[in-house]
Each structure stands twice: as C-alpha cells, then as structure tokens.
C-alpha cells in the first residue's frame, strides 16, 4: 500500500489521533449536554413504569376502585355517558376490566386531542378525567410517553429516541481505544480514584449496555414514527392483510349497541372475554375492533382481534395469535422489547435496572465534562473574580488614604 494510510486503518490503530474521533467527540458531547436532562427523566420514569401494572393491581386504591353494588351498567350506557360528558368528542376505546370492582377506562378523541376518563359502571357515573396529576403513575406515564404535551410530546420523544441512538453510535466509536488497549477498556479499575472510576463507568458501562440502550432508542422512535419501521419490516417479512373495509352505512342508521357488538364477537370466538373495544372515531373510519383475551388469563396473553361492521353488527374477520405472520410478530416485538413484557419477573427486574443506564451515562458523562472542562473554567473565573475584588478593594483603600491625608 502506498501513499497516506487510509483513514479507517489509521482510526483502527491510533483512534485518538484521528479527526474522525475529534468530530465524533464533539457531536457526542454537545448532543449529550443538549438532551441529558431529558434522557435522565425518561430513564428514571421508564424504569419505574416497568412494574406499574403489578403495583397498581397489588396496591390499587383511590377512585379507580369502585364499590360493586347494585346493577352493573351496560357497555353501551358507559359509552353514552362518556359521550355526554365530553361534548364534541367521540368515544374511541372502552376497556372492560376483568375485575368487577374496577372502573372502565374510556378514551375519547377529537382530532389530535385524546382524553382518558374512568367511568363507574354502577350508576353509571363519571369518576374523573385522568390527567398527569391523578396519581404518581399517570404522572410518570404522561412524562415518559408524552412529555406532558400530548401528540407533540410523542413526536418530540420519537426524535429524542433517534438522538439517543446517535449518542449510542458515537459513544461506540469513542470507546474504541485501539487493538492493544481494548481489553482494558472493558473493565472497571479500582484504587485509581473516583475520577478514574467515573470514567470507567461511562466508558466500559456504555459498551456493555450498548445493545440495550440502542434497542430502547429504536423502539421508542417506533411509537412516534411507526410507518418507516413498518415499511422496513414489510420489505423483508410478510405482514397480514390490512383490516377489512366497512361498507357505507345506510344514511341515518346508527351504530349498533356496544354490547351487541361484543356478544357477536364472543359468539365467533368462544372461551374468550372482552378486553378493549375499539370504536370508529375518525371522520373516515367505520371499522370496530373487539380485542378478546382468554377468559381465565390475566397477563402474558396475546389478543384475538375481531373486526366488525358496527352498523350491521357483522363479523368481518377474526385475527388469532396463531395466524399472525412473521412481520406481525416482528412489529409486536418492538413493544415487547421496549417494555420487557416477555419472560415474566426476571426480565422485568433486568429491564428496570438496565433502564437506569441512560441516566447513569448522562450523570457520569457530565461529571467527566465537569472534571476536564467546567471545573477549570470555574476556578479561572473564581480567580479573576477574586483578583478583581482585591484590585477594587485596593483602589478604595488608596482613595480613603488620600482623603485622610488631604484632610490633615
């Protein structure tokens, strides 16, 4: 090989001397500084939310727990109540809980605005609209998914996921120390002082958790921008056919009662119970989908989707878990990986612990920046400020001395 050493070979042998490493470091540093607090908040809230369902089920108190007394309202009555309580909104989703003493979750939507309410089926009566301040869990959930800003916050979160992915990639480039030092870069060294330990936590810790953080960045972006991911999966794996189309309803014909739709779905799929009921709520939408789960299961299940014509109460298609294509399962894997909803408690514990990694990397990275840059600037500023104060004090003292001598 003649001429100058190719840049890739140069980076492989002595990465610290290359321009690639310099510019990668600048991108990594300023991107981390720019979104560090955001990453810390998402990291802490995500780890806490891993066990939300278990903790809510085991220690559920407050308005969602209702007194199961009297006649239980029908799902259609629950829908009508929610529609009356939120004028101008359409009921989009109703959750029918397996427990008889829990309120229904009811989502209503108007354009991009979506609201969640709890409806007591014994009455029925609106319990309250669920917001970020309803409980610590709704606060964390609204922060983690929507940044307290609804649809806009979801899109910002998606961009944040992509930026976290860029931090992972630049961090991996910066981690590479060269062929003679890479084993040392995998370890935490003790007895070298806290600054060295902090550097090792950031460097080696970032390497060992790279795959997890990259996975969370991509799956987080998927929730905000699903279409590019769907197109990528579809390019290599088959996806199920889109949901069936519903014929234009006869003018003036209302939608069938929700209970009638649910009963039709249960007749078509025996041994199941309703979980979520999805109703048409957009101007160009006419399909209803009933989500069914096995009657005796509480978690770890996959839903059976019963697609229906809600105006004629007709079952159009049933999508069972065993009929899902490889592409469907690949897309479902995004959610399972992000939330750790596979493998039971061991996976959830692992996800809760490793979910703190992005926040830890921000803290250790900020301390490195403080040690190397900010502390030096702080000391220089303190010295200048102290020197300026001493100089000013000296001038004042000179003026006072002159004044006293003039008086004499």
C-alpha positions in Angstrom: 0.0 0.0 0.0 1.4 3.4 -1.0 0.7 6.9 0.0 -1.2 8.1 3.0 -2.6 5.5 5.4 -6.4 5.2 4.8 -8.4 6.9 7.5 -10.1 3.7 8.6 -6.8 1.9 9.2 -5.5 5.0 11.0 -8.6 5.0 13.2 -8.2 1.3 13.9 -4.6 1.6 15.0 -4.5 5.0 16.8 -8.0 6.4 17.1 -7.0 9.2 19.4 -5.0 10.9 16.7 -7.7 11.0 14.0 -10.1 13.8 13.0 -12.9 11.3 13.0 -12.6 10.8 16.7 -12.3 14.6 17.3 -15.6 15.4 15.5 -17.3 12.3 16.9 -16.4 13.5 20.4 -17.8 17.0 19.6 -21.1 15.5 18.4 -21.3 13.1 21.4 -20.5 15.8 23.9 -22.9 18.5 22.8 -25.7 16.2 21.9 -25.4 14.7 25.4 -25.3 18.1 27.0 -28.3 19.2 25.0 -30.6 16.3 25.8 -29.0 15.0 29.0 -31.8 16.0 31.4 -34.4 14.7 29.0 -32.6 11.3 28.9 -32.3 11.3 32.7 -36.1 11.9 33.1 -37.0 9.3 30.5 -34.6 6.8 32.1 -36.0 7.1 35.6 -39.6 7.2 34.6 -39.2 4.2 32.3 -37.6 2.1 34.9 -40.4 2.9 37.4 -43.1 2.1 34.8 -41.9 -1.4 34.2 -43.8 -2.6 37.3 -46.8 -0.3 37.0 -49.4 -3.0 36.3 -48.2 -5.2 39.1 -48.0 -2.4 41.7 -51.4 -1.0 40.7 -53.0 -4.4 40.9 -51.5 -5.2 44.2 -51.9 -1.8 45.9 -54.8 -0.3 44.0 -56.6 2.4 45.9 -58.3 5.7 45.1 -61.0 6.5 42.5 -60.4 3.6 40.1 -61.5 1.1 42.7 -65.3 1.3 42.9 -68.0 -0.3 45.1 -69.6 -3.2 43.2 -73.1 -2.6 44.5 -76.3 -2.6 42.5 -76.9 -3.2 38.8 -73.9 -3.0 36.5 -74.4 -0.7 33.6 -74.1 -2.0 30.0 -71.1 -1.0 27.9 -73.5 1.0 25.7 -74.6 3.0 28.7 -70.9 3.6 29.6 -70.3 4.8 26.0 -73.3 7.2 26.1 -72.3 8.6 29.5 -68.8 9.4 28.2 -70.1 10.9 25.0 -72.4 13.2 27.1 -69.6 14.2 29.5 -67.3 15.2 26.6 -69.4 17.1 24.0 -67.8 17.2 20.6 -65.6 14.1 21.3 -66.2 10.6 20.1 -65.7 7.5 22.2 -62.7 5.7 20.8 -61.8 2.9 23.2 -63.5 1.3 26.2 -61.7 -1.2 28.4 -63.9 -3.8 30.1 -61.8 -4.9 33.2 -61.9 -8.5 34.4 -62.3 -7.3 38.0 -65.9 -6.3 38.8 -64.9 -3.5 41.2 -62.8 -1.5 38.8 -63.9 1.5 36.7 -63.9 1.3 33.0 -61.1 3.1 31.1 -62.7 5.2 28.4 -60.7 7.1 25.8 -62.5 9.9 23.9 -60.9 11.8 21.0 -61.5 14.9 18.9 -58.9 15.4 16.2 -55.5 15.1 17.8 -56.9 15.7 21.3 -57.3 12.5 23.3 -58.6 12.2 26.9 -58.9 9.3 29.3 -61.7 9.0 31.9 -62.7 6.5 34.5 -66.4 5.6 34.4 -68.0 3.7 37.3 -70.3 1.1 35.8 -72.5 1.1 38.9 -74.7 4.1 38.3 -73.1 4.7 35.8 -71.2 7.8 36.7 -68.1 9.6 35.7 -65.4 9.1 38.3 -62.9 11.6 36.9 -60.9 12.6 33.9 -57.4 11.1 34.2 -54.6 13.5 33.9 -50.9 13.7 34.8 -51.7 14.8 38.4 -54.2 12.0 39.1 -51.6 9.7 40.5 -47.8 9.2 40.6 -48.3 6.6 37.8 -50.2 8.8 35.5 -47.6 11.5 36.1 -44.8 9.2 35.2 -46.7 7.8 32.2 -47.5 11.2 30.8 -43.9 12.3 31.3 -42.4 9.1 29.7 -44.7 8.9 26.7 -45.9 12.4 26.0 -43.7 14.9 27.9 -46.9 16.5 29.2 -47.6 17.7 25.7 -49.8 15.1 24.0 -49.2 14.3 20.4 -46.5 16.9 20.1 -44.7 15.4 23.1 -44.9 12.0 21.5 -43.2 13.3 18.3 -40.5 15.0 20.4 -40.0 11.7 22.2 -39.5 9.9 18.9 -36.9 12.5 17.9 -35.3 12.0 21.3 -35.1 8.3 20.7 -33.3 8.8 17.4 -30.9 11.2 19.1 -30.2 8.7 21.8 -29.4 6.2 19.1 -26.9 8.7 17.7 -25.3 9.0 21.1 -25.0 5.2 21.2 -23.3 5.1 17.8 -20.9 8.0 18.6 -20.2 6.5 22.0 -19.2 3.2 20.5 -16.8 5.0 18.1 -15.3 6.9 21.1 -15.0 3.7 23.1 -12.6 2.0 20.7 -9.1 2.5 22.2 -7.0 0.7 19.6 -6.1 -3.0 19.2 -3.6 -3.0 22.1 -5.9 -1.5 24.7 -9.4 -2.8 24.0 -9.4 -5.4 26.8 -8.5 -2.7 29.4 -11.4 -0.6 28.1 -13.9 -3.4 29.1 -13.1 -3.2 32.9 -13.7 -1.1 35.9 -10.5 -0.4 37.7 -10.5 0.2 41.5 -7.9 2.1 43.6 -7.4 4.8 41.0 -9.6 7.5 42.5 -13.2 8.5 41.9 -12.5 10.3 38.6 -11.0 7.2 37.0 -13.9 5.1 38.4 -16.4 7.6 36.9 -14.6 7.4 33.6 -14.6 3.6 33.6 -18.3 3.6 34.4 -19.1 5.8 31.5 -16.7 4.1 29.0 -17.0 0.4 29.9 -20.6 0.7 31.2 -21.6 2.3 27.9 -20.0 -0.6 26.0 -21.6 -3.4 27.9 -25.1 -1.8 27.8 -24.8 -0.5 24.2 -27.3 -3.1 22.8 -29.9 -2.3 25.4 -29.8 1.4 25.1 -29.7 1.2 21.3 -32.8 -1.1 21.4 -34.7 1.4 23.6 -33.8 4.3 21.3 -35.1 2.5 18.2 -38.2 1.1 19.8 -39.0 4.5 21.4 -38.8 6.1 17.9 -41.1 3.4 16.6 -44.0 4.5 18.7 -43.8 8.1 17.3 -42.9 7.2 13.7 -44.3 3.7 13.0 -44.6 3.9 9.2 -40.8 3.8 8.4 -40.4 0.8 10.6 -43.5 -0.9 9.1 -42.1 -0.3 5.6 -38.7 -1.7 6.6 -40.2 -4.9 8.1 -42.6 -5.3 5.2 -39.6 -5.2 2.8 -38.2 -8.4 4.2 -41.1 -10.1 6.0 -44.8 -10.7 5.1 -47.4 -8.7 7.0 -51.1 -9.6 7.5 -53.6 -8.0 5.1 -54.9 -4.6 6.3 -58.2 -4.6 8.3 -61.3 -5.1 6.1 -63.2 -2.2 4.7 -66.7 -1.4 6.0 -69.4 -0.6 3.5 -71.0 2.8 3.7 -73.8 2.6 6.3 -77.4 3.4 5.3 -78.0 7.0 5.8 -79.3 7.6 9.3 -78.5 4.1 10.5 -76.9 4.4 14.0 -74.1 2.2 15.2 -75.3 -1.0 17.0 -75.1 -1.0 20.8 -71.6 -1.8 22.1 -72.9 -4.9 24.0 -74.4 -6.3 20.8 -71.0 -6.0 19.0 -69.2 -7.6 22.0 -71.7 -10.5 22.1 -71.3 -11.1 18.3 -67.5 -11.2 18.8 -67.8 -13.7 21.7 -70.1 -15.9 19.7 -67.5 -16.0 16.9 -64.6 -16.8 19.3 -65.8 -18.9 22.3 -63.9 -19.1 25.5 -62.8 -15.5 25.4 -63.7 -12.3 27.3 -63.6 -8.7 26.1 -60.6 -6.6 27.0 -60.6 -3.5 24.8 -63.4 -2.3 22.5 -62.2 0.0 19.6 -65.0 2.1 18.0 -64.8 4.3 14.9 -63.9 7.8 15.9 -62.3 9.5 12.9 -64.3 11.0 10.1 -63.2 8.5 7.5 -63.3 5.5 9.9 -66.1 2.9 10.1 -64.5 -0.2 11.5 -64.9 -1.5 15.0 -62.5 -4.0 16.6 -63.1 -6.1 19.7 -60.0 -7.2 21.5 -60.6 -10.6 23.2 -58.3 -12.5 25.6 -58.6 -16.0 27.1 -61.2 -16.0 29.8 -59.0 -17.4 32.5 -55.8 -15.5 31.8 -54.8 -12.2 33.3 -51.5 -11.4 31.7 -48.9 -12.8 29.3 -51.6 -13.2 26.7 -52.0 -12.2 23.1 -55.3 -10.6 21.9 -57.6 -12.0 19.3 -58.9 -9.2 17.1 -62.5 -9.4 15.9 -63.0 -6.8 13.1 -66.7 -5.8 12.8 -69.1 -3.7 10.8 -70.6 -1.7 13.7 -73.6 -0.6 11.8 -74.8 -4.1 10.7 -73.2 -5.9 13.7 -71.4 -8.3 11.4 -68.1 -10.0 12.0 -65.8 -9.3 9.0 -62.6 -11.1 10.1 -61.0 -12.7 13.1 -57.3 -12.4 13.6 -56.0 -15.0 16.0 -52.5 -15.0 17.6 -51.6 -18.3 15.8 -52.4 -16.7 12.4 -50.0 -13.8 12.8 -47.3 -13.5 10.2 -43.6 -13.2 10.8 -43.8 -9.5 10.0 -46.7 -9.1 12.5 -44.6 -10.7 15.2 -41.5 -8.6 14.3 -43.6 -5.4 14.8 -45.1 -6.8 18.1 -41.6 -7.4 19.2 -40.8 -3.7 19.3 -43.4 -3.2 22.1 -42.3 -6.4 24.0 -38.7 -5.4 23.9 -39.3 -1.8 24.9 -41.5 -2.7 27.9 -40.0 -6.1 28.9 -43.3 -7.8 28.7 -41.8 -11.2 28.0 -40.1 -13.7 30.3 -42.0 -12.7 33.5 -40.5 -11.1 36.6 -36.8 -11.9 35.8 -36.9 -9.9 32.6 -38.8 -7.0 34.3 -36.3 -6.8 37.1 -33.5 -6.7 34.5 -35.3 -4.1 32.4 -35.9 -1.9 35.5 -32.2 -2.0 36.4 -30.8 -1.6 32.9 -33.4 1.1 32.2 -31.4 3.4 34.6 -28.4 3.1 32.3 -29.1 6.1 30.0 -29.5 8.3 33.1 -26.3 6.9 34.6 -24.4 7.5 31.4 -25.6 11.2 31.4 -24.5 11.7 35.0 -21.1 10.1 34.5 -20.6 12.0 31.2 -21.5 15.3 32.9 -19.0 14.6 35.7 -16.3 13.9 33.1 -17.1 17.2 31.4 -17.0 18.9 34.8 -13.7 17.4 35.7 -12.0 18.1 32.4 -13.5 21.5 31.3 -16.0 23.2 33.6 -14.1 22.9 36.9 -11.0 24.5 35.2 -13.2 27.4 33.9 -14.9 27.7 37.2 -11.5 28.0 39.0 -10.3 30.6 36.5 -13.5 32.6 36.9 -13.1 32.5 40.7 -9.5 33.7 40.5 -10.4 36.6 38.2 -13.4 37.5 40.4 -11.2 37.3 43.5 -8.4 39.3 41.8 -11.0 41.9 40.6 -12.4 42.2 44.1 -8.9 42.7 45.6 -8.0 45.3 43.0 -11.2 47.2 43.7 -10.6 46.9 47.4 -7.1 48.3 46.8 -8.4 51.3 44.8 -11.0 52.0 47.5 -8.2 51.8 50.2 -6.0 54.2 48.2 -8.8 56.7 47.8 -9.6 56.6 51.5 -5.8 57.0 52.4 -5.6 60.1 50.1 -8.7 61.6 51.5 -7.4 61.3 55.1 -4.1 62.9 54.2 -5.8 65.8 52.4 -7.8 66.5 55.5 -4.7 66.6 57.6 
